[in-house]
């Protein structure tokens, strides 16, 4: 039996921590059978079968996951959720200031030359209007 889903919202999806951890199991293993998802949820999250199906139903209703013929797949990509969560943190905590966020993140934390090069490449691509 398929669980009906809402049409995708124009607003990026936001997930609670437990929902994100659950969705990560799907992203890392999709497509997967519902029985396999129950086992993974028990092993990884310590969840009972009923909890797994409750959260699965909720995420399907929100249009994030899909359950077709007991095969679970994601309708929303992990990077979409990560982008929404990151933007929310920057907006809420740093009044939307990306430089303030980066300064707070790097405060007292050394980064490798490789990490610095990757960040520079991301900034250069963003400045040119390209997606990294």
C-alpha positions as a Markdown table, in Angstrom:
| # | Residue | x | y | z |
|---|---|---|---|---|
| 1 | Unk | 0.0 | 0.0 | 0.0 |
| 2 | Unk | 1.4 | 3.4 | -1.0 |
| 3 | Unk | 1.4 | 6.3 | 1.4 |
| 4 | Unk | 0.1 | 9.5 | -0.2 |
| 5 | Unk | 2.5 | 12.4 | -0.2 |
| 6 | Unk | 2.0 | 16.2 | -0.3 |
| 7 | Unk | 3.2 | 18.1 | -3.3 |
| 8 | Unk | 6.7 | 19.4 | -2.8 |
| 9 | Unk | 6.7 | 22.8 | -1.1 |
| 10 | Unk | 8.6 | 25.8 | -2.5 |
| 11 | Unk | 10.0 | 26.1 | 1.0 |
| 12 | Unk | 13.1 | 23.9 | 1.6 |
| 13 | Unk | 12.4 | 21.0 | 4.0 |
| 14 | Unk | 13.5 | 21.2 | 7.6 |
| 15 | Unk | 13.9 | 18.1 | 9.7 |
| 16 | Unk | 14.1 | 17.5 | 13.4 |
| 17 | Unk | 17.3 | 15.7 | 14.5 |
| 18 | Unk | 15.7 | 12.3 | 14.8 |
| 19 | Unk | 13.9 | 12.7 | 11.4 |
| 20 | Unk | 17.2 | 13.7 | 9.8 |
| 21 | Unk | 19.0 | 10.6 | 11.2 |
| 22 | Unk | 16.2 | 8.4 | 10.0 |
| 23 | Unk | 16.2 | 10.0 | 6.5 |
| 24 | Unk | 19.9 | 9.6 | 6.4 |
| 25 | Unk | 19.4 | 5.8 | 6.6 |
| 26 | Unk | 17.2 | 6.0 | 3.5 |
| 27 | Unk | 19.7 | 8.3 | 1.7 |
| 28 | Unk | 22.6 | 6.0 | 2.4 |
| 29 | Unk | 20.7 | 2.8 | 1.5 |
| 30 | Unk | 17.9 | 3.6 | -1.0 |
| 31 | Unk | 16.1 | 2.0 | -2.5 |
| 32 | Unk | 15.4 | -0.3 | 0.5 |
| 33 | Unk | 12.5 | -2.5 | 1.6 |
| 34 | Unk | 10.5 | -1.4 | 4.6 |
| 35 | Unk | 11.6 | -4.5 | 6.5 |
| 36 | Unk | 15.2 | -3.6 | 5.9 |
| 37 | Unk | 14.5 | -0.1 | 7.1 |
| 38 | Unk | 13.0 | -1.4 | 10.3 |
| 39 | Unk | 16.1 | -3.5 | 10.9 |
| 40 | Unk | 18.4 | -0.5 | 10.2 |
| 41 | Unk | 16.4 | 1.7 | 12.4 |
| 42 | Unk | 16.6 | -0.7 | 15.3 |
| 43 | Unk | 20.4 | -1.3 | 14.8 |
| 44 | Unk | 21.3 | 2.3 | 14.2 |
| 45 | Unk | 18.8 | 4.4 | 16.1 |
| 46 | Unk | 17.5 | 1.9 | 18.7 |
| 47 | Unk | 14.0 | 2.3 | 17.4 |
| 48 | Unk | 11.1 | -0.1 | 17.6 |
| 49 | Unk | 9.2 | -1.1 | 14.5 |
| 50 | Unk | 6.2 | 1.1 | 15.5 |
| 51 | Unk | 8.5 | 4.2 | 15.8 |
| 52 | Unk | 10.0 | 3.5 | 12.4 |
| 53 | Unk | 6.7 | 3.3 | 10.7 |
| 54 | Unk | 5.3 | 6.4 | 12.5 |
| 55 | Unk | 8.3 | 8.5 | 11.4 |
| 56 | Unk | 8.2 | 7.0 | 7.9 |
| 57 | Unk | 4.5 | 7.8 | 7.5 |
| 58 | Unk | 5.2 | 11.4 | 8.8 |
| 59 | Unk | 8.0 | 12.0 | 6.3 |
| 60 | Unk | 6.0 | 10.5 | 3.5 |
| 61 | Unk | 3.1 | 12.8 | 4.3 |
| 62 | Unk | 5.5 | 15.7 | 4.2 |
| 63 | Unk | 6.7 | 14.7 | 0.7 |
| 64 | Unk | 10.3 | 13.9 | 1.9 |
| 65 | Unk | 10.2 | 10.1 | 1.5 |
| 66 | Unk | 8.1 | 7.8 | -0.5 |
| 67 | Unk | 6.8 | 4.3 | 0.2 |
| 68 | Unk | 5.7 | 2.5 | -2.9 |
| 69 | Unk | 5.0 | -1.2 | -2.7 |
| 70 | Unk | 7.1 | -1.3 | 0.6 |
| 71 | Unk | 10.1 | 0.1 | -1.2 |
| 72 | Unk | 11.4 | 3.3 | 0.4 |
| 73 | Unk | 13.0 | 6.1 | -1.5 |
| 74 | Unk | 13.7 | 9.7 | -1.0 |
| 75 | Unk | 11.8 | 12.4 | -2.8 |
| 76 | Unk | 14.0 | 15.2 | -1.3 |
| 77 | Unk | 17.8 | 15.0 | -1.6 |
| 78 | Unk | 20.0 | 15.1 | 1.4 |
| 79 | Unk | 21.8 | 18.3 | 0.1 |
| 80 | Unk | 18.5 | 20.1 | -0.1 |
| 81 | Unk | 17.8 | 19.5 | 3.6 |
| 82 | Unk | 21.4 | 20.4 | 4.5 |
| 83 | Unk | 21.2 | 23.7 | 2.6 |
| 84 | Unk | 17.9 | 24.5 | 4.3 |
| 85 | Unk | 19.3 | 23.7 | 7.8 |
| 86 | Unk | 22.5 | 25.7 | 7.1 |
| 87 | Unk | 20.6 | 28.7 | 5.9 |
| 88 | Unk | 18.3 | 28.6 | 8.9 |
| 89 | Unk | 21.3 | 28.5 | 11.3 |
| 90 | Unk | 23.0 | 31.5 | 9.6 |
| 91 | Unk | 19.7 | 33.5 | 9.5 |
| 92 | Unk | 18.8 | 32.7 | 13.1 |
| 93 | Unk | 22.1 | 32.9 | 14.8 |
| 94 | Unk | 24.1 | 35.4 | 12.7 |
| 95 | Unk | 21.3 | 37.6 | 11.3 |
| 96 | Unk | 21.9 | 36.2 | 7.9 |
| 97 | Unk | 25.6 | 37.2 | 7.9 |
| 98 | Unk | 27.7 | 34.5 | 6.2 |
| 99 | Unk | 31.0 | 36.2 | 7.2 |
| 100 | Unk | 30.0 | 36.3 | 10.9 |
| 101 | Unk | 29.1 | 32.6 | 10.7 |
| 102 | Unk | 32.4 | 31.7 | 9.1 |
| 103 | Unk | 34.3 | 33.8 | 11.6 |
| 104 | Unk | 32.5 | 32.1 | 14.5 |
| 105 | Unk | 33.0 | 28.6 | 13.0 |
| 106 | Unk | 36.8 | 29.2 | 12.5 |
| 107 | Unk | 37.4 | 31.0 | 15.8 |
| 108 | Unk | 40.4 | 29.1 | 17.3 |
| 109 | Unk | 40.0 | 26.2 | 14.9 |
| 110 | Unk | 42.9 | 25.6 | 12.6 |
| 111 | Unk | 42.1 | 24.3 | 9.1 |
| 112 | Unk | 44.4 | 22.5 | 6.8 |
| 113 | Unk | 45.8 | 23.9 | 3.5 |
| 114 | Unk | 43.5 | 21.4 | 1.7 |
| 115 | Unk | 40.4 | 22.7 | 3.5 |
| 116 | Unk | 41.4 | 26.3 | 2.9 |
| 117 | Unk | 41.8 | 25.6 | -0.9 |
| 118 | Unk | 38.4 | 23.9 | -1.0 |
| 119 | Unk | 36.8 | 26.9 | 0.7 |
| 120 | Unk | 38.5 | 29.3 | -1.7 |
| 121 | Unk | 37.3 | 27.2 | -4.6 |
| 122 | Unk | 33.7 | 27.3 | -3.3 |
| 123 | Unk | 33.9 | 31.0 | -2.8 |
| 124 | Unk | 35.3 | 31.6 | -6.3 |
| 125 | Unk | 32.5 | 29.5 | -7.8 |
| 126 | Unk | 29.8 | 31.3 | -5.8 |
| 127 | Unk | 31.3 | 34.6 | -6.9 |
| 128 | Unk | 31.0 | 33.6 | -10.5 |
| 129 | Unk | 27.4 | 32.4 | -9.9 |
| 130 | Unk | 28.3 | 28.8 | -10.4 |
| 131 | Unk | 27.2 | 25.9 | -8.1 |
| 132 | Unk | 30.2 | 24.2 | -6.6 |
